[in-house]
Amino acid sequence: MKMTGFLLLLCAFVAGVFFGIWMDWSVAKSALSGARDLRYDVQPYLQANLEVHPGDSISLRGPAGGKVSGLQMSFVANPNPCVNQNTSPCVIDPKAPVTAHFFNCTGSSGYSCTDPAIQQSPTGGGSGLDGYSSYSYAKAVKVDFANLMGMAPSPGVEPPPGKPIVDVVATNLTKAILSCDTNGTTVLLNDQGKPIPSPMTPASGQSVFWIGNGPFTFTGSNFPANFCSNGNPNGPYPPSPGGNPLAQCEVNMSGQSFQYVLQSQSCKNPGSFSIKN
């Protein structure tokens, strides 16, 4: 009888623990299920990219009065990250490259606007405690028991950066976005999706960013020694955690003229470019 009573008390205790965890989980999930934890990824080229996740839907809404209609996102460099290539609403394709996607918007009567890029993330969305949209009861039990045993998981750590850029964010800069032309050749575009003239003419003291929508190779063997105060760009530029592959040059000289080659991994052919200042 004593053993039976003990087992009953033990079962009641265990049931109470699990019921308590369920109560905490259900109340918190209900309170935060409608909240959104929005994050912008701040880039060294003076831009804050809104982080988006697979399945997110982004729409453009014109100004009050209805004078602008048919707003669509026009992506500056390929590829388009939207499912079925729709651009308003744009549902983020889970298979889209994990990188920033730059876009402008266009509408009726010649209306146009520029917008910060969206930054693709490989994971699902969510908010609150570890993403309440995907925070299951089983996960709540695991976390609570880990806390009870003093084995709670440590908070997430941001991945280390890729190739170092400069210590201070540049204020005078040129952004050159890698893309592919209709022949599959690597080209450089500006924020509006227009080709950047070659030769590029950066002044001394200016910062130039070459920004890829995926890995690229920079052949800068023709750069004069110490042309860039932060080191001349050269070699492969792999994906960068939390952003795009970047090559940067803090221009340190004037009166120079030379060529360099860029090969975007998403393009068939390399492109040849030049600098003259």
Solvent accessible surface area in square Angstrom, and as a share of the most:
residue,aa,sasa,rsa
1,M,202,0.90
2,K,188,0.80
3,M,129,0.58
4,T,74,0.43
5,G,29,0.27
6,F,119,0.49
7,L,89,0.44
8,L,120,0.60
9,L,133,0.66
10,L,80,0.40
11,C,83,0.50
12,A,63,0.49
13,F,136,0.57
14,V,65,0.37
15,A,62,0.48
16,G,41,0.39
17,V,46,0.27
18,F,78,0.33
19,F,124,0.51
20,G,31,0.30
21,I,13,0.07
22,W,106,0.37
23,M,84,0.37
24,D,100,0.52
25,W,46,0.16
26,S,31,0.20
27,V,96,0.55
28,A,30,0.23
29,K,58,0.24
30,S,86,0.55
31,A,78,0.60
32,L,66,0.33
33,S,77,0.50
34,G,74,0.71
35,A,49,0.38
36,R,191,0.70
37,D,104,0.54
38,L,105,0.52
39,R,124,0.45
40,Y,114,0.44
41,D,24,0.12
42,V,122,0.70
43,Q,11,0.05
44,P,28,0.18
45,Y,1,0.01
46,L,101,0.50
47,Q,28,0.12
48,A,37,0.29
49,N,0,0.00
50,L,46,0.23
51,E,27,0.12
52,V,4,0.03
53,H,31,0.14
54,P,36,0.23
55,G,49,0.47
56,D,51,0.26
57,S,74,0.48
58,I,32,0.16
59,S,76,0.49
60,L,43,0.21
61,R,232,0.85
62,G,25,0.24
63,P,72,0.45
64,A,109,0.84
65,G,70,0.67
66,G,67,0.64
67,K,170,0.72
68,V,21,0.12
69,S,69,0.44
70,G,59,0.56
71,L,18,0.09
72,Q,73,0.32
73,M,5,0.02
74,S,53,0.34
75,F,35,0.14
76,V,13,0.08
77,A,3,0.02
78,N,64,0.33
79,P,51,0.32
80,N,36,0.18
81,P,1,0.00
82,C,1,0.00
83,V,49,0.28
84,N,124,0.64
85,Q,111,0.49
86,N,83,0.43
87,T,24,0.14
88,S,29,0.18
89,P,74,0.47
90,C,0,0.00
91,V,58,0.33
92,I,1,0.00
93,D,38,0.20
94,P,90,0.57
95,K,186,0.79
96,A,10,0.07
97,P,52,0.33
98,V,81,0.46
99,T,4,0.02
100,A,0,0.00
101,H,1,0.00
102,F,7,0.03
103,F,9,0.04
104,N,20,0.10
105,C,4,0.02
106,T,64,0.37
107,G,19,0.18
108,S,41,0.27
109,S,114,0.74
110,G,73,0.70
111,Y,78,0.30
112,S,77,0.49
113,C,45,0.27
114,T,88,0.51
115,D,62,0.32
116,P,63,0.40
117,A,1,0.01
118,I,5,0.02
119,Q,5,0.02
120,Q,6,0.03
121,S,12,0.08
122,P,94,0.59
123,T,83,0.48
124,G,55,0.53
125,G,35,0.34
126,G,37,0.36
127,S,11,0.07
128,G,44,0.42
129,L,98,0.49
130,D,89,0.46
131,G,12,0.11
132,Y,10,0.04
133,S,83,0.53
134,S,77,0.50
135,Y,8,0.03
136,S,54,0.35
137,Y,64,0.24
138,A,75,0.58
139,K,77,0.33
140,A,5,0.04
141,V,24,0.14
142,K,152,0.64
143,V,34,0.19
144,D,52,0.27
145,F,75,0.31
146,A,20,0.15
147,N,83,0.42
148,L,134,0.67
149,M,133,0.59
150,G,68,0.66
151,M,140,0.62
152,A,53,0.41
153,P,96,0.60
154,S,93,0.60
155,P,116,0.73
156,G,83,0.80
157,V,136,0.78
158,E,126,0.57
159,P,78,0.49
160,P,105,0.66
161,P,116,0.73
162,G,36,0.35
163,K,97,0.41
164,P,122,0.77
165,I,60,0.31
166,V,40,0.23
167,D,151,0.78
168,V,117,0.67
169,V,72,0.41
170,A,13,0.10
171,T,120,0.70
172,N,84,0.43
173,L,41,0.20
174,T,34,0.20
175,K,25,0.11
176,A,0,0.00
177,I,0,0.00
178,L,3,0.02
179,S,7,0.04
180,C,24,0.15
181,D,56,0.29
182,T,144,0.84
183,N,114,0.59
184,G,12,0.11
185,T,36,0.21
186,T,2,0.01
187,V,38,0.22
188,L,7,0.04
189,L,20,0.10
190,N,47,0.24
191,D,55,0.28
192,Q,95,0.42
193,G,27,0.26
194,K,125,0.53
195,P,102,0.64
196,I,28,0.14
197,P,108,0.68
198,S,64,0.42
199,P,59,0.37
200,M,14,0.06
201,T,97,0.56
202,P,3,0.02
203,A,59,0.46
204,S,60,0.39
205,G,56,0.54
206,Q,27,0.12
207,S,1,0.01
208,V,1,0.00
209,F,0,0.00
210,W,0,0.00
211,I,0,0.00
212,G,1,0.01
213,N,14,0.07
214,G,19,0.18
215,P,38,0.24
216,F,5,0.02
217,T,57,0.33
218,F,0,0.00
219,T,63,0.37
220,G,5,0.05
221,S,88,0.57
222,N,90,0.46
223,F,14,0.06
224,P,36,0.22
225,A,78,0.60
226,N,106,0.54
227,F,0,0.00
228,C,3,0.02
229,S,76,0.49
230,N,57,0.29
231,G,42,0.41
232,N,50,0.26
233,P,5,0.03
234,N,80,0.41
235,G,18,0.17
236,P,92,0.58
237,Y,19,0.07
238,P,75,0.47
239,P,85,0.54
240,S,33,0.21
241,P,63,0.39
242,G,54,0.52
243,G,6,0.06
244,N,1,0.00
245,P,3,0.02
246,L,22,0.11
247,A,1,0.01
248,Q,13,0.06
249,C,1,0.00
250,E,36,0.16
251,V,5,0.03
252,N,77,0.40
253,M,53,0.24
254,S,75,0.48
255,G,65,0.62
256,Q,49,0.22
257,S,83,0.54
258,F,20,0.08
259,Q,106,0.47
260,Y,3,0.01
261,V,55,0.31
262,L,0,0.00
263,Q,49,0.22
264,S,8,0.05
265,Q,133,0.59
266,S,83,0.54
267,C,11,0.06
268,K,172,0.73
269,N,63,0.32
270,P,69,0.43
271,G,6,0.06
272,S,75,0.48
273,F,21,0.09
274,S,22,0.14
275,I,1,0.00
276,K,117,0.50
277,N,47,0.24
